[in-house]
Each structure stands twice: as C-alpha cells, then as structure tokens.
Amino acid sequence: MAARKEWTEWHLTPRGWEKGATRVHGQGNTWVEEPLDRLLSCVYQEIETDASPEVKKWSEETYHSKKATEVEQALKKYGACPERL
C-alpha cells in the first residue's frame, strides 16, 4: 500500500503547459476540466511506500492530438511534460 500517492495532470496547449486535476496526500482530488484546445496530456506521479523510503517518480501520456505538426511545434517551444506536482 502506498504511504503517499500524489499526481498532477498537465495539458499542453498552444499557450504552453496548463495544470489540470491534482491529487494531494491527505487532501484528496481536485478536478479541473481539460482545456478544449489541448494538444497533449500527461500525468506526473509520485509514490512513496511504507516498504521503501525511495520516492518513485514518473509521467505518462494520457492524450495525444491527431494534429501531429501542432504537437511537435508546441513540444519544441514549451518542452516535455513538467515533472512536478
């Protein structure tokens, strides 16, 4: 069982990365609608277990627009998914 599991959704839009829904340990989830013009979405997660003091951190893509050129240009301009809560 996780002693701490937190995550943040990030949405890449033509304006840059926008913070979406979050889960904060001890506070629960805060839901935020995805931007209508999102090009890419990912979830950054951090998990800490009772068995190990090491914090596991990773991000995974959850949405990818079919507008490949726009996605590529936005990634060049704004970089990869933020690795922060």
Beta strands, then each sheet from edge to edge (+ up, - down):
strand 1: 2-13
strand 2: 16-24
strand 3: 28-30
strand 4: 40-49
strand 5: 55-64
sheet 1: 3+ 2- 1+ 4- 5+
end
